[in-house]
Amino acid sequence: MKSNKEIYSEIRKLVSKVERSSPCLSNSGLSYSFYTKLKCLEIMQKYTLQRIQECFDTAKEERKNSIHLRDMGKLLDESVAFFEACLNAFYSFLQIIAKVTPYFYDREKLSEPIPDRDFGSQIDHFKKKPDVDDKYSNYLTNNIEWYKDFVDNRHAITHNVSAFLGFGKEEVEFIDMPEGRIDFFKTGKPTKELEKYILTNWDSLFKFLDFYAEHFSSCEVFVDKEAEAKELWKILRKHTSE
């Protein structure tokens, strides 16, 4: 089994390959963005896991000694902040994948363009059009169910409410928000173990990246020459007018 480091190395080579093939992307910093966004995700994961462990240990001490520790409020606030940052780093990283993917297909043979601005829209596109790439479509149909769950929580926490953390017997939990929303008046709201949620999504991400790197590693990179020419013309005009 490949290590995450090996998977990362393979897929970064793939991103670099696309970047070098396109004049418009050659100075875009795409490969660097891929690196920094994944590194940000790794850092935010680390901080989130550290803070929630501190939260749990503090809560345990409070219960044991029947006291209220002043650090708890700060730790909870930081846990929520890091968790939200972790979700957004995860989401942002996958948008780089969405940007790269269309370059592995000949645009002239496609009935409609592959979305490149949103990973979720790209998933839906391949599911609806399996004829574009049946193997990749099949993988997205059967192995990417974790993404919807992740997006529902990310969108709810980023756009609608905050993350709501609580304490189970042995772990910090958060209120799950299926369909990207929460019913405040509903009792018995579903919860998930936060540490397990973060680590499971991390593992799922690298399983996807492993498949992605293997699937596209031998593919030709296609450049939309007309679009590239227009973009280069814009760049040229900008520099000549300065």
Secondary structure, 3 states (H helix, E strand, C coil): CCCHHHHHHHHHHHHHHHHHHCCCCCCCCHHHHHHHHHHHHHHHHHHHHHHHHHHHHHHHHHHHHCCCCCHHHHHHHHHHHHHHHHHHHHHHHHHHHHHHHHHHCCHHHCCCCCCCCCHHHHHHHHHHCCCCCHHHHHHHHHHCHHHHHHHHHHHHHHHHCCCCEEECCCCEEEECCHHHCCCCCCCCCCEEEHHHHHHHHHHHHHHHHHHHHHHHCCCCCCCCHHHHHHHHHHHHHHHHHC
